[in-house]
Amino acid sequence: MLSHSETLQRATDACRTRQHWSAFAETPSSKLHGEQAPIDGQQAFERQLGKPFELDQPGETGRLGKEISPYTQQALGIDYPAVDVEVLCQAALKAMRQWQTVDPNKRALIGVEMLRALEAQLFENSHATMHTAGQSFMMGFVGSGANSLDRGLEALVYGHKAMTDLPATALWHKPFGAHTVALEKRYHFVPRGIALVICCASFPAWNAYPAIMANLVTGNPVVLKPHPGGILPMAISVRALREVLLRHNIDPNLITLAADTRDAPIAGQFLDRSDVGIVDFTGSQRFGSWLEQNVRNKRVYTETSGVNSVVIESTNDLDGMVDAIAHSLCLFSAQMCTSPQNIHLPRQGIASDQGHISAAEVAERIVARVEDRASNPAKAAAICGALQSDATLQMLAGLQKNAESAGKVLRASGPYEHPDYPQARTATPLIIEAADPGHEALLQEHFGPASFIITHDSAEAALASAAAAALQCGAIATHVYSSDRAFQDNAEQAFVAAGASTTFNLSGPMPLNYAAAYSDLHVTGLNPAGNACLTDLAFVCDRFRMVQARWPQGSR
């Protein structure tokens, strides 16, 4: 394994070159981790069930926790500290004052060690992610594990870069007439204050780890506020990070957990405080927009939701295109911010490597590939996982019931029988053919396995509709299939103008949903899907400010 300094340098080089690199193993293979690691991780998760989660942090006022496993639909039976916000914030501020004196280079190396500590508990946390978010074990290990850790390291790199862009001290000379003025200068890096990191339920680590690292490396203490339905993965992470700080004789209250319940949310208590300077939020567009518009005295970073689109004009790989789209509609039951929802194509059909294909046949082929995955319980379990929330089932039922207003159902949604968890909350993809491209159902995100196949008068109209939806409703990931270079160029320009990242003609083993740390920019901040990007300098630079002191050389 690379040393912490080597890891930081390799990650810095990857960010500069935008080449593939990963600091973390992207497989749970026993050949890499040893035979015992998977066993120990599962046992650690199982030992925690039905017991209090002990976290030695200040301000505990009681216990809370009502998590339900999407796989067993039984309560995990774990409770967590309920906290006194005032006590917790005072402890965080005290930790910040100590942390502020730590050199940015040392902060970054401690940050790498923190990420390694998170990696060490990946098997345990993957089970925790399964039984709170509904992800499959493999997605919990890779997507919420290695990939999220790489995103955290990426944010650490940019935070370190921002913190070391200016020297800590300087000696300045300038002639003024016959005299030369010599000044010694010192630059102080001042953090904004407490950072409240609000996590989503379905994929918390993906945004939590970058936010945690961006805040810590720039000097800000973190209060992690997990979703009430997904506390355990973040509690495990907070415990691991606090242990690293203790090993370095650093106040562990630099990172704390503020769990709550749906009935008694706690985030508002932090938003009302002047010592909370930063809010990182992942979740609904409704609350994210409210934060952006109303929390004016803090730095707010959001990733919310959007209407991700696929535009099909033509293809030189019909089978590969259909397979890629079908896989993405099934992957984690489309409970990802990068999942496509609206599939646009011309009504007259498309040119392909298999000749002219009608719009109806494109739709039939997508439905058939989805059916191939969804009808096989083993395939469905590995790809679709489980639904995090009952609200997704309600959404699917409502769409299916009212489908006639939008078009017709091409494939109805229904549960699949999970081979290992017969009580799992599952749903296969609902696919609706939309008759009206302007129907209101197409202009909102349906978080879960629901998609629309939308036909237009032309490919150009299909592109215009998708780009307009991205600009109006937000979009994080868009996809275009076209063998025509001029159409590709027009599509790139249209989606750039809408602030939506675009992928062209992707087929093969890499999922459409995949976004690579150190290379792919995740969210642009240019449409309603969020105001922050993972990860660039803008994500870190305003989390601290510079204050200078100066005096005549030699006078002190």
N, C-alpha and C positions, 0 to 999 in steps of 0.2 A: 504494500500500500504506500502511496506517495505520502511524504511528510506534509504537514499543514501548509508550509510555505511553498512547497512544490505544487500542491493542489491549487493554491491561490494563484500561482503564476500560470499554471496550465489553463485554469478557468479564464484568467485575464487574456491569455493568448487566443482562446476560443472565441471570446467576445469580440476581439479585434478582427479576427479572420473570418468569423461566422461559419467556421468549419464544424463538422461533427466531433464531439468529444463528450464523454460522460465521466463524472467522478465516482459514480455509484453503479453497482451491479444491477442490471435491468432484468434479472431472472432470480427466482428463488431456488435455483438448482442446488442440491446438496453437494454437488461437486465443487461449488464455489464457497458455500457457507458451512459445509460439514453436515454430517448426518443428524447431529443433535439439535442444530439451530431451529429447524421447523418444529420439532417436537417441543422444545423449550418454549418457543413462541406461543404455540397453541395452548400449552399448559398454563403459561402465565396469564393468557386471556381467560381461560376457564376458571382459574383460581380467583380471579377478580369478581366473577359473577356473584351477585347476591351479597356483596360485601361493601363496606364504605371504602371509597377511594381516598387514601390518606395523602394529603398534600400540606406539608408544614409551611403554611404561609399565614400572615397576620390577618386579623379582621374576621375570623370565622364566627358566624352568629348562629349557625344551625346546619342542617343538611337538606339537600334537595336532589332530585333526579327522577325522571320518568321516561327513560329511553325504552323503546320497543324494537326488537329485532325484526327487520323486514323478512328474514328467513324463517324464524320460528313463530313470529307474531306474539312472542312472550316478552314480558318485561325483563330487562337485564338485571334489575334488582340492585343496581349500583347507586349509591348516593355520593354527592360531592359537597365541598364546603359552600354554604351560602355566606356571602361576604358583606361586611360593612364598607361601603364605597369610600367613605372618608378615611378610615383606617388604612385601607388598601392603597389609596392614592398617596397618603402621607408616606407610607413605606416605599412606594415607587419613587417618589421625589428624593427621598434620602438615598436610595440606591443610585439614582441618576447623578447626584452630586459626586459620589465616589467614581462612578463610571466615566464621568466627564473628564477626570484627570488621567484616564488611561490613554496612552498613545494610540492613534488610529490604526497603526500597523499591528499593534498587539490586539486591539479590538477585532480586527479582521481575522487574525489567526485563531483567536478564541471562538470567533464565529464559525470557522471551518471545523474546529473541534466539536462545536455544538451540532453541526450537521452530521458529523460522524457518529455522534451519540444518538441522533435520531435514526441513522441508518442501522445502528446496533439493535434497535428495538422494532425493526421493520416487520418481523414475523408476527410479533404480538399485535402491533398496530394494524397489520393487514386484516387480522381477524376482527379487531375492533371496528375497522372501517366497513368490513362486510356486514356486521351486525348492527350498524347504525345507519350507514349510507345506502346499503344495498348493493354495493359493488361486489363483483366476483373476487375471490381471493387473489387471482392473478392481477386484476386491475388495481386492487388495493395495494399490492406489492410494487407494481410497476408505475401506474399512473399516480396514485396517491403516495407512492414511495419514492423510487429512484428519480422519476421525472420531476416530481415536486421538489425533491432535494436539490436537483440540478437548478431548478428555477430559483430556489433559495440562495444557492451559491452564486448564481448570475446576479441577483440583486446585491449580494455582498460585494461582488467585484465592482459594480457601479458605485455603490456607497463608498467603498475604499478609494476608488478613483476620485470621487468628488471630494473626499476628505483630505486627500494628499495632493490635490491640484495646486494649492498654495502652500508655501513653506510655513512652518510655525514661527520663524523669526526671519528678519532681514536687516541688512545694513544699507542705508540709503544716503547717497551723496548728491548734492546739486549746487552748482555755483549760483550765488546771488551777488552780482556785482563783483567786488574785489574779494568777497568772502565765499567760502564753501560751507554749506550747512551739511552736517553729518547727523543723521538720526538713526537710532536703533528702534526697530519696530517689532512688536509681538502681535500675532494674530490668534484670536481666541475663537474656537469652534463652539458655538452655543446651540444646544439642542432646543427644539420647539417645546418639549414638555412630554407629558405622558401620551403614549400612542394607544388608542383603543382599536384593536383589531377584531372586527366582527366577521365571523365565519358563516359560510353557508352549510346546509345539511348534507348535500349530495357529494361534494368534492372539496372538503374544507382545506386540506393540506396544499392544494395547488396554488391558492392565493395566500394562505396563512404563512407558509414558510418564506416566500419572498417579502411579505410585509414585515414579518418578525426580523429578518436579517437586515432589511433596509433601515428599519428603525434602530436596531441595536448598534449597527456599525456607525450610525450618525449620532449616537449618544442618547437616544430616547428610550426610556423604559417602556415596556409593553404590558398592557393588560389584555389578555386574550379572552374574548367573549364568544364561546362556541354557540352554535345553534342548539336549542334545548333538546332536539332529537338526536344530536351528534356530539355529545360532550366527551365521551371516552377517548376517541383518537387524539383530541387536543389535550386532554388531561394527561395522557401518557407522554405526549410531547413536552408539555410544560414541566413535568416531573424530571424528564431527562435533561432538559436545558438548565434547570435549577441545579442539578447535580454537577454539571460542568462548571457553573459559576462558583459553587462552593469549593470545588477542587482548586480553583485559582484564588481563593480567599476574597472573592467578590460577592457583594451582597446579592443573594439569590432573588430578592424582590425586584430585581431588574426585569423579571418576567413573572407574572402572576395569572391566575385563572379566575375569571368572574362568570361562573355558571349561573343560569337562571332557568325559569320555566316559561311556557307559553302564557300561563295565567298571571305571572308576575315578572314581566320583562325588566331588565336592569339597565339596558343601554342608555336610556334617557337620563339616568342619574349622572352618568359620565359626561354626556353631551352638555349638561348644564354647568359643568365645572370649568373655570378659567385655566386650571393647571393641566387640563387635557388639551394638548395642542394639535393632535393629529388623529384622524379617523380613517381607518382602512376598512372598506365595506365590500362584501360580496353577497349578492342576494337579489331580491326582486327589484325590478326597475322602478316600481312605485316608491319604495322606501329609499332607494339610491338617489332618485331624482329629488325626493324631499330633502335628503341630506345636502345635496349639491346646492339647492336653492335656499335653504334655511339656516344651515350651519356656516355662518359667514366668518366667525372668529377663529376658525380652525382650518388646517390644511386637510381637505377631504379627498380621498382617493377611492374611486368606485370601479367595480366591474359588476354589471347587472345582467341584462338579458338582451336578446335581440331576435330578429327573424332572419336566420341564416338560409341562404338560397343556393340552389344548383340551377345553372342555366345550360341547357343542351341545345346546341346549334347543329352539330354534326360530330362524328367520331370515327377514328381509325381503329378503334378497339371496342366494339360494341359489347362483347362479353365482359371485358375488363371493366368498362364503365358501369354496366349494370351491376356487376358484383360489388364494386366499390360503393355505389350508392346504397345498395341493399344492406351491406355490412354496416354502414354508418347509421342507417335507420334502426338497426337492431342493437348497436353497441351501447352497453349500459342502459338499455331501454331509452335511449335518447335523452338521458338526464345529465347532459353535458352542455356547457355553454357554447361548444363548437359544433353541436349536432345540427345537421341540415334539417329544415322543415319544409320549405316550399321548393318544389321542383318545376321549373318553367321550361316549356319547349313550344315550338311552332305547331300550330294545328295541322299543317300539311305534312308533318313528319320530318324525319332527318335523313341525311345521307350518312352511310356507314360503310365499314369494310365488308358488310354482308348485304350491300345494296340499300335501296330506299326502304326505310322502316317507318311505318305509320306511327302517329302519336299513341294510338291505342295499343299497338304492339309493344312500344317502349314501356308503357305502363304495365302491360301484362307480364313482360319479362322482369321488371322490378318486383312486382308482386310475387312472381314465381320464385325468385331468388330469396326474397324475405321468407316465403313459406318454407323453403328448403331448410332454412335455419330455425325458424320458429316451431316447426312440426317435429323436430328432433330434440327431445328433452336434454340430451347431453350437450348438443350444440347450443341450444338456447341458454342453458345454465352457464356455460362458459362465456357466452357473448352478452346475453341480455342482463344477467344478474337478477336483482329484485328491485321493486319499486320502493323508494325511500319513504314515501308518504301515501296515505289513503287519499289525499287530495288529488293525486295523479289519476287514481281510478275514477274519481268523481269527474275529473276533467274529460277523461276518455269517454265515459258514459254520456256526458252532456253533448260532446261533439257527435258521437255516434247517433244519439237520439235526434239531433237537429241537423243531421248531415244533408237532408234534402234541401235545406235553405242554401247550402253552399254548392251542392252538386250531388254526387252519389258515392256510396261506399264501394271501393274496389277491394278492400280487404278489411274485414271486421277484426277488432281487437278482442282477445280473450286470454285467459290465463294459460300458461303451460305448466305441466307438472314437473317440478324440480326433482331430479332423481335422488338428491340427498336431503332435501327439506320439503316434505310434502305440504307443509303449511305456509310455504313461502308466498309472499304477496308478489305476484307476477302479472305481466300483461305483454302480449305480443303487439307488434306495430299495427296501428290503425292507419289505413291509407284511403284518402278521399280524393276523388276527381272533382276539381272545382270548375264550375261553369262560368263563373263571373270573376275575372282577375282582380276586381276591386272589392270583393266581398270582405266585410269587416273581420271575419274569422282569419283571413290571410294576413292581416296587418297587426297581429299580436302573437307573442310567443306562447306556445302550448308546451309547457315543460314536461316532456315525457314522450312516449312513442306514438306521436301523431304527426302525420305529414300530409301534404296536399300536392297533387299533380295538376298543374295549371297549364292550359293551352292558350296560345295567343295567335293573333293574325299572322305574325312573322317572328323570326328569331330576334330581330331588332326590338320588337315590342316586348318580347319576353325579357330581354336584357334591360330595357328601360324600366319595366315594372319591378324587377329585382333590385336594381340600383336605387329606385325611388323608395322602396320599402326599407332598404338599408339606411338611407338618409333620414327617413321619417321615424322608423321604429327601432333603428339600431341593428347592427349585424357585426359579429366578431369574425366569422369565417364564411367566405363565399367560394363557390366552385363553378368553373366553366369548362364545358366540353365542346371543343371546336377544332376542326382540322383546317379552318380558314384563318390565315395569318391576319388579314385585315379585321375580321371579327374579333380575334383575340386582342388585337391592339385597342379596338374600340371598347371591349369589355374591361380591359385593364384601366383605361382612362376613366370609364364610368364608375368603377368601384373605388378607384383612388379618390375621385371627387366625392364619393359617398363615405370616405374614411373606413372602408371595409377591405381587409386583406383578402387576396384572391389566390386560388390555386387552379392551375390549368391541367386538364387531361390526366388526372392522377388515377392510376390503377395499380394493381399489384399488392404486395404484402403490407405496405404502410397505410394505415387507416386514414380516411379523409380528415378525421378529427385530430390527428396527431400534430402537435406544435412543439418544435425542438428548442430546448433551452440553448442559450448562447447564439442562436441563429434566427429563429422565428420571433417576430414581434407579436405579442398577444394583446389584443385590443389597441386601438389607436387614440382614443380620446376625442375623436372627430365626429362621432354620432352617438345616439342615446344609449349605446351598449355599455358605456362607461367613460370616465374621464381620465383614466390612467392606463399606462402601457407597461406590461411585463415583457422585458425590463429594459429601461433606458435611463439616461441621466436625469431626465425630468421626473422620474419616479423617486429619486433620492435627493436631488439637490436642494429642494425647499424644505427638507426635514430638519435642516440646521441653518444657522446664519453665522456670519463672520462679524466679530467686533475686534477693533484694533486698539492697541496702545502704543504710543511713541514718545521718545525722549531724546535729548541731545546725547550723542555718543559719549560714553564715559561718565555721564552724570549720575549714574546709579551704581 
